[in-house]
Amino acid sequence: MQEFLDSCRKLIGSDHVLTQDADTLAFVVDWRQRFQGKALAVLRPASTAEVAGVVTLCNQFRVAIVPQGGNTGLVLGSVPDDSGKAVVLSLKRLNKIRRIDAINNTMTVEAGCILADIQSAAEQSHRLLPLSLASEGSCTIGGNLSTNAGGTAVLRYGNTRELCLGLEVVTAGGEVWEGLRGLRKDNTGYDLRDLFIGAEGTLGIITAAVIKLFPQPKARLTALVALKTPDDALQLLAMAQAHCGASLTAFELMSDFSLHLVGKHFPQMQQPYARRHAHYVLLELSDSESEQHAGQLLENLVAEALDKDLIEDAVVATSLAQSRALWNLREHISMAQAAEGKNIKHDISIPISDIGRFISQTDALLQQHFPACRMVTFGHLGDGNLHYNVSPPENMPDTLFIQRQAEVNLIVHDSVNRFGGSISAEHGLGALKKEEILRYKSDIEMNLMRAIKTALDPQNLMNPGKLL
């Protein structure tokens, strides 16, 4: 492999071919720090041409490639295995914003751009990029596209797929597909863009994208309401959609235990209620008319929900700081879980109308098999995506509980399947769920996916062992 590495050094510079363990460590450990792989090298090209050159060399020397953005994924999709035979191809140096077209409401960005930086650039142009994730300060747009990330605003704006108009991709053969078209209508054959979005780097490497922008809303209002059951939350969702229409941007469900963990591990964050409630919904309105109009919509919604006994209480943010504080509670749930100890995570989607029944039935099943296990249930109720996480009973060491992860996953994912849901709503399959998905997808689906993989990556060099 020395000839391969020397060729890479000549192409992208010796400083950007990392081979020492101390230099590669950050690239081979997953975000949750539960798995450490090994890489032949970490390659850091700075342009699409250099990415294409690296892929061409990998074809020549039969070296597998693991594309990587911010390495914030949760399913081992962006780290190599422990064989040490693959290279990690980091896209972080492809971090230019190539163009902002305020009239077309688009931004052309390179794959290594950090999501928060793109949001800021859009704001400076008086536009909105609605994609928002807890990891937005570290994740990159290439990774968001490769996993079809969701986030908190899917209810109104859709997943990353819906926010992308065009792509630039380096194919598995080292060619560059230049598809950076800012078109909302282009009915000229197969939609190649959609093949690469959500493919987790197994078909090619996204190097740039045209992303949709939107006019900035004139007002944003946030409220945290307390209620008894997820079914009440679903009724509130229907009422909010009827009252507020497209102004309803976010609708997040959080269980009591979720917020309890935040208060326990982040005591500096003020809890909005003096007493605990069974469930909470964090909702946000983004209004294009005025703050007064948005305030009236929210006031009418809360008043009717209280009158119909759908909610027990409501806290409405009256300032940007208060709104940020409410969102911080939601965004610190994952960190609070980590501080509490190891837990078993599930990123699932369920038909929205069935979420209440799914939670009650699956909670009961888990309590039968794991008495006193603690449920950390939260997520994007408006689009059916739950983070349905299971913490061990208080008297059980988390290391022992994690050893039974396969049993917990089987209970949860079989229940998801019974309700016609998906075992991966927005995190992807990666290496973590590539075997498990075989239980839930039909042979036809799997064979079609394998056929696409074989057609576009016949040498199986693009992120092998992931997704399929």
N, C-alpha and C positions, 0 to 999 in steps of 0.2 A: 504493500500500500504506500510505500515511500514515494513512488513515482506519482501516484494520485495526489498525495498531499503536496508534493512539490509543484505540481501543475496548478493546484488550487492557490498556493501561495503566489505563484506568478500571475494568476488571474485577478485575485482580489486583495493581494498584499499579505505579507507574513503576519502582520499584527492582527489580522482578522481570520486567521486559521488557528484556533485554539486547541491544543492537544494536552496540556498539563491538567491534572486532576483539579488543582486549585482554581484554574481558570474556567473549567467546564462545569464545575459542581452546580452552579445556579441554574444551568440549562438541563440538567438530567434528574433533578428532584422535582416531584410534582407539587402542586400548589398547597396541598394539605400535608405535605411532608411525610407521606406514608410509604412512598416508593422511591427508590433511587436506581436509575438505570446507568448505562455506560455508553459513551459515544466514541467512535473512532476519532472524531474531531467535531468542533463547533465551527461552522462557517458563517461569516457575517458579510454577505455581499451588500453593496451600497446602491445598486441600480437594477432595473429589470434585465438589462443586458448581462450584468454579472450573474444574476440568478439563472438566466438561460445558459450561460457558460458553465456554471457549476453543475446544473442538471445534465448538460451534455457530457461533462467529465464523469459524472456518476453513471451514466449509461455506458460510457466507454469502459469503465473499470468495474461495472456491476456492483455499485455501492448503493445501499438503500438510503432514503432521505426521510427525515422527520422534520417537516416544516414547523416552525414555532414563532408565535407572536409574543404576547406578554406572559405566556405560560401560566395563565390563571384558570385553566380548565380543571374540571373535577372528575374526569373519567379516564385519566392517563392517556389522553389523545395526543398530547404535545411533547411527551418525553419518550426517549428510546427505551428499548428493553435492556436487559443486562448482558447481552451478548457482546457488546462493544463493536459490532460490525457496521452500524449505521452512523451517518453523520446527522447532526442537528443543523438545520439550515435556519438561522435566526434572521428574521425580516426587520428587526428593530432599526436598522440603518436606512431602510426605505421609509422615511418619515416626513416627506414633503407634502404640503398641500399645494397641488398643482394649479388649481383654478377654482374660483368661486364665481358662479353665474347667478347673480341675485334675481335677474329677470326670469331665467329658466328654473329658479329655485333648485339649484344643484351645486354640489361641491365635488371636485375630483381630487381624491386623496390616495396616497400610497399606503400599502398594507401595514406598514409599521407605525403609522400615526396612532398615538394614544387617544382613546375615545374622548377623554376630558379635554384634550387640546383641540380636537375637532369641534366639540361643543362650544368652546370659547371662541374659535375662529368664526363659527356660524353666528354667535351672539354679536361679535364685532361688526358683522355685516348686517345686523338687525334681522337675523333669521334664526330659526330654531332647528336644531337636530334633536329629535325627540328620543332617540335611543339613550337609555339611562340604566346603568347597572351598578351594583355595589362596588364592583372592581374597576370602575371607569377611570380611575387614576392610574391603572397599570395595564389593563387590557388594551389590545390593539384592534383596529377595525378589520384587519385581515383575519384575525382569530374570531371576531364577532361574526364575520361572514361565513367562515369555514364551519362554524357551529350553529349558524342561523340563530344567534342569541336573541332572547326575548326582552326581558326587562320590565320596567314598571308601567310603560305607556303603550303596551301592545293593544290594550282595549280600544284605543283610538287610532293608533298609527300603524299597528302591525309589527311582526317580527322584523329582524334585519333584512330578510328576503324582500319584504314589501318596501323597504327603504332603499333598495339598490336598483339602479336603472341599467348599469353596465359594468363590465369587468375587463381587466387586463389579466391574462393568465399565462404562466409558463407551463406548457404541457409536459407530460411525462417524457416526451421525446426531446425536450429542450427547445421547442418552437414557442414563439410568442403569439398568442391570440390577442389581437387588439380589438376589444369589444367595448371601448369606453364611449358608448353612445348615450347621450342624455335624453333619450326618447322614452316617452310613456306609452307609445304604440309602435310596435315593430313586429308585424305578423309575417315574417319571411322565412318560416321554417322552424326547426326544433329550437327551443329556448336553451341554448348552451349555457347561459348564465346560471340557470336554475340547477344545472348538473353540478356545478362547482360549489354553489352556496349550500352549506350543510353537509358537504362531502368529507369534512374533517381532513383535508389535505391528502386524500387517498386517490384523487384523479388528476390533480395538477396543483400548481401553487399560485394563489391569487396574489398579484403584486400591486394592483391599484383598482379603484372602484369609483363609479359615479354614484353619489349618495343624494337622496332627496332632502331638500330643506323645506321649511314651512315658515309662513309669517309668524313673528313672535306674538303670542297672545297678549292682549291688553291687560288681562288680570288672571291671577292664579289664586285660588282659594283652597285651603286644606282643612279637613275636619277629621277628628277621630271619634267614632261613635261606639258605644258599648251595647252589646246585645246578648241574647241568651244562647242562640243556636246558629249553626251554619245555614239552616233552612231559613231563619229570619234574615240572615245576610243575603240569601238569594232573592227573597222578596224585596229587600231594600234595593238590591241591584236593579231589579225590574222597575221599581218605582223611580230610581235615580235616572235610568235611561229614558223613562217616559217624561220625567220633569226636565231633564237637562240635555237630552239628545247627545250630539257630538261634543258638547262641552265637558262631558264626563271623561276624564283622561286616565284616571287610575282608580282602582277599587281593590284594595289589598286586605285579605283576611289574616288575622293573627289570633292564635289561641292565648288564653290567659297565661299558660305556662311559658309561652314564648316571651311575653313581656315581663313575666316574673324573673326569667333568667337575665334579661337586660338590666332590670333594676338591681339584681343581686350582684352582677359582675361589673356594672357601670353605675354605681350609686350616685355619681355626679349628674346623671341624666334624670331630670325630674319626671316622675310618673304623673300623668295627667289626672288620675282619679284617686280619691282618698281610699276607696274600697275596690276590691277586685271584682271583675266581671268575667263571665265564662269565655266570651269572644269579643273581638274588636274588629272594626273595619276602618281602614284609613282610606279616605277618598279625596280626590282632587278634581277641581273644575278648572279648565283653561278656557277663558272666554274671549271672544274676538270683539266684543262690543265695549264693555266697560266693567270696572270693578263693582259699580253699583248694580249692574245687571246680573253679574255673577253672584253677588251677595244676596240678591233677591231670590235667585234660583235655589241657592243653598238653604236660605232661611225657609223657603216654602217646603223644600224636601224634608228638612229636619222636623219642621212643625207637623207635617202630615205623618211622618214615621213615628213621632212621639204619640200623636193622637191615635194611631192605629196599634200602638203598643208593639211596634216592630223593634224599637230600640229603647234602651233603658236610660241612656244619657248621651250627651254630645258635647265635645269641646271643639270650638271653631277657632282656628288661628286668626288673629287680628293683625299680625305683622309677619314680615318675611322671616324674622328670627324665630317666631313661634312655629311657623310652618316648617322651617328647617329642623326645629327640635322634635316635632312629631315624626318627620321622615327619618331622623336619626334613630329613633326608637326602632322603626322597621329595619333600617339598614344595619343595626348592630345585633340583630338576632343571631346571625351566623357566628359572629365573633363571641357572643355570649355562650353559644353552644360549645364552641371550641374551648372556652375557659372552664366550662362545667366538666369537660372530659370528652372522651370519644363517644360518638353516636353513629347510628346507621341512617344514612341519608337516602331519600328517594325523591327524584325529580320527575313527577308524574303529571299527566293531564287526563282529565275526566270530562265527559260531557257536562256542561255547566249545570244543567238541571238535576244531575245525579250526584253532585258533590256532597250534599248533606247526607244522603243515604250511604255513599261510599265511606265517609268519615265515621259515621256511627257503626256501620257493620264491620269495618276493618279495625277500628279501635277495639271493638268487642272480641274479635278473633285474636288480636295480639294479646289482650289481657288474659284470654284463656290459656295461651301458650307461654306467656311471659308476664305472670301476675305482677302488678305494680310498676310495669314499664311506664315511662313518662313520654307523652307525645308532644313534640314540638311541631305544630302544624301551622304553616303560614304560606302565603303566596298570592298569586295574581288571580283572584277569584273571577275577575271580569273576563278572563280568557281561558279559565278552566285549568290553570297550571298551579299545582300545589307542591310545596316543599314539605313532604310528609315524613318527618324525621323521628326516629325512635331513640330515646335515651334509656340507659339501663335503670332498673330500680335503684333507689338510693343506697341500699345495702349490698349491691353487687358491684364488684370491681369492673370498670369499663373494659379492661383487657379480656375478662372472661366473657362479657357480653358480646364483644366484637367477634369472638370465636364462633358465635352462633349467627353470624351475619347471613349466611346462606339460607338458614331457616326463616329468619325475619323477611328477607327479600322474597322468598317463595310465597309467604303469606300475603305480603303486600302486593306483589306483582300479579299473582293469580287473581286477587281481588280487582286490581286495575283492569285486567283482561276481561273479567266477568262483566264489568261495566262498560266495555268497549273503549277503554282508554289506551294510553301509551305509557311505557315504562321509562321513556325519556322525552320530556317536554321541551327542554331547551339546553341541556348540557351535552347531548350527543351520546354515542355509544363508546367511543374510544376503545381502549383495551379492556376496560372494566366490564362492559356489558355485551361484548361481541359474541360470547357463547350463550348468554342468557336470552338474547333476542331470538335465538332459534326456537325457543319454546313458544313464542308468541307471534312470529311472522310465518306466513304460509310458505311452502316450498316454492310456489310461483314467484312470490315477492323476492325471496332470497336468490333464486336463480336469475331473475331479471337484474338484480343488483350486481351479482357476480359477472353477468354478461357485460354490463357497462364497465365494470372494473377491468375486465380482460381486454375489452376493446380500446380503452383509453390508456391503460397502463399494462401492456402485455408482459413486461418484465417484472412486474410487481415490485417496483422500487419506491413508489410513492406511499410513504407511511404504512409499510406492511404490518400486518397484525393488528390493525385498528379497524373498527367498524365491521369488517368482514373477517 
